[in-house]
Amino acid sequence: GLTEASPVVSCNPIHKIKVETVGPPFKGNTIKISQDGEILIKGENVMLGYWNNIKATEKVIKNGWLYTGDIGEIDPLDGYLKITDRKKDIIVSSGGDNISPAKIENLLTNYSEIDQCMVYGNAKNYLVALIVPNKELKNPKQKVSEIVHIINKNLTQVEKIKKYQLVNENFSINNGLLTPTMKVKRYKVISKYKNILESFYKN
């Protein structure tokens, strides 16, 4: 849910929980996915607008639909909603492909050998990544290389990680690279490691 939708949109029913989804929409809510993948909501629970801020309201409510800023998909079989990314985080390649970095990052960090990672490549012709390996790994280069190879096998051509750099310092709240809710501050990480990230694209 979100505050603008008062504040619940969907929920997994206790008798039919579907992992990795946020359940079907509540009665009175209508959900659809826009052409670029954004989750749109319509219903009596959607706000009338932001107080004394017409411009901000017009940006998020169009023809009665609330533009949530989340990217997602609806299961055609049971109508369950899945949130896959934030729209502002979506990478648009130089070829115009929309790529979810969170999808790739989750696949990588599902391995215990990788603590954190961040995928980069907006307006570029391939993706690269910064990877923080588990500090207990004895041979992190070899192990991470094996994992990236495995992950790439199950990704589309535009989603594959072509190059990456191991980073020793974890992303944390203390160094300003994580939010209090433990989300990576992409712009901060990009700023700190800009030289490394851009070097991936030099001949």
GIWOQUI-V153328 format. One record per helix or strand of 3 or more residues. SS is the DSSP state (H for helix, E for strand). FROM is the first residue (numbers start at 1). TO is the last residue. If there is no record, write none. Layout:
((SS | FROM | TO) (SS | FROM | TO))
This chain:
((H | 3 | 5) (E | 29 | 33) (E | 38 | 43) (H | 54 | 60) (E | 65 | 74) (E | 81 | 86) (H | 87 | 89) (H | 101 | 109) (E | 114 | 120) (E | 127 | 133) (H | 140 | 153) (H | 157 | 159) (E | 161 | 166) (H | 186 | 192) (H | 194 | 199))
